[in-house]
């Protein structure tokens, strides 16, 4: 599990989480009845928050990566014919201009969204590399034309290609994904997004901006509910929370088990030395050296440890299979892990046996023989 967590932390999610603050904001239709008012609200929020000290970039997004699972939307991609009984799905993301700069998504080709990609402007779409590879195999995605769902009135033109982003999980397959602006999504397919997440990038501690950003939003409209205030680093850490919790829990139990085994080995070897006290006295009287007596005691302790290790390894080979779903790039029968356990436990067995073995080496044959 330690190696699994380490491997998960090395996965590139496709964005940069450090220095980003997020919070969820809803714009009820009672107060924001149409798309122009919703778009104007977010434009105002971005303008005001970007003026705060320490703020580098501001944007809004429909769903934060690794925080919420994303569904797909049926598409029509010009020049692409899906195989029989298959569609052309794409995970859909609604954003405001500045989103790619705020999360530092890598632009591979074309451009990102700007303020000109608003209501009344030519419909613009940005896709990920997975989208390009699946629906534009052998062709350039840039300039390609896409329709969302059954809408035959509006056609989006692909203006940019960005790197893949792990959205649902860090380890899952990244599916074709497309991005459109909040303003244009309200036109096609005709849905105004009522709940969005504000994302704010700073060079400092993002948590230090919470109060200022919250006050700015309340200054625009104090009626709006704010929720899910957290940093992107917290979101990424939560995405591997199950594996991290398992690592910590198993680490605690493993440490306790190692301590109990050391105490058990110490007790067994001490008992062996006590039960063979007379024998050791005779051996010493016949010329056995303290080192030889220590070796006899150590062998007794290590013999018990080796039997325990043998039984433990067999049991572990059967039981660790239940961890398979939690592991990442590590086999449940990983030889490195098993070798490390044998070495660590062997060292513990030696250390636990040293005390009793030293006592055996210091036995006075006169005392041992008279005590019989």
Residue, then its C-alpha position, 0 to 999 in steps of 0.5 A: x500500500x505504501x508503494x501504491x500511494x507513492x505510485x498514485x502521487x506520481x500520476x500526472x492528473x493533467x492539471x496543476x493543483x498547487x495554489x488553486x482555491x475552489x468553491x461552488x456557487x449557484x445562480x437560481x433561475x428566480x434571480x438569474x432567469x436567462x443566460x445573459x444574466x448568468x454570463x454577466x454574473x460570472x464575468x463580474x465575479x471574475x473581474x472582481x476576484x482577479x483584482x484581489x492581491x495575489x490572484x493570478x487567474x480566475x475562471x469557472x467550471x461545470x465540474x472540478x476534476x477528481x471531485x465529481x464524476x462526469x457523464x458524456x454527451x452524444x455528438x456528431x463529428x463531421x468526417x467520422x462514422x461510428x462503428x455499427x451499434x456505437x455512438x460518438x460520446x464525449x465527456x462534456x465540460x462547460x467553462x469560462x475563459x481563463x479556465x485552462x490558464x487557471x488549472x494550467x492545462x497544456x495547450x497542444x494546438x490552437x488556442x484557448x477560450x477568450x472573452x470573444x467566445x461569447x453570445x453571438x460569436x462563432x461557436x468554439x470548442x476545445x477537445x482533449x487529445x483522446x478526442x482527437x485520437x479517437x474521432x480524428x485518427x489520421x486527421x487534424x482536429x483543429x478546424x473540425x466541426x462538431x454538433x452536440x446531440x441532435x442539434x442541427x442548428x449550431x455547429x461548433x468549430x474546434x479551435x484548440x487541443x489540450x492534454x488529457x485530464x484525469x477527471x473521474x479517477x486518477x487511474x481510470x481511462x481518460x475518455x474523449x472530452x470536449x470543452x465549450x464556454x458557458x455562454x455558448x453552451x446556453x445556446x447549444x444545446x440550450x442549457x444554462x448552467x446554474x451551478x459552477x465552481x469558481x477556481x482561483x490561482x495564486x502564487x501563495x497559500x490558496x486558503x489565505x484567499x478564502x475570506x477575500x473571495x467569499x467577501x467579493x462574491x457576497x458583494x456581488x450578490x449576498x443571496x447566493x449560496x457558497x459551498x464546497x470551499x476547498x483547495x485543488x490539492x485537497x481534492x487530489x488528496x481525497x482522490x487517493x483517500x481510500x488507498x492512503x487510509x488503507x496504507x495508514x491502517x495496515x501500517x498501524x496493524x503491521x507495526x503492532x504485529x511486528x512489536x507483538x512478534x518481537x515480544x513473542x520471540x523474546x519470550x520464547x527464547x527466554x523460556x528456551x534458555x531457562x528450560x535448558x539452564x542445566x544443559x547450558x551449565x554442563x556444556x559450559x563445564x565441558x568447554x563450550x564457549x560463551x559464543x557457542x552457547x549464544x549461537x544455540x540460543x539464537x538458533x532456537x529463536x530464529x527457528x521459531x521465527x522462520x516457522x512463523x515466516x513460512x506460515x505467514x507467507x503462505x497465508x499472505x499469498x492467499x489473503x493479499x488478493x483482496x487488496x487487488x482493487x486498491x493497488x496501483x502498479x503493484x502486484x498483490x504477490x509483489x516479490x519486493x514486498x515479500x522479500x522486504x517483509x522477510x528481511x525486516x522480520x528476520x532482523x527483528x527476530x535476531x534483535x529479540x533473541x540477542x538478550x536471552x542469548x547473551x544471558x545464556x553465554x554468561x551462564x556460570x556452570x558452577x551455579x547452573x549445576x548446583x541449581x539442579 
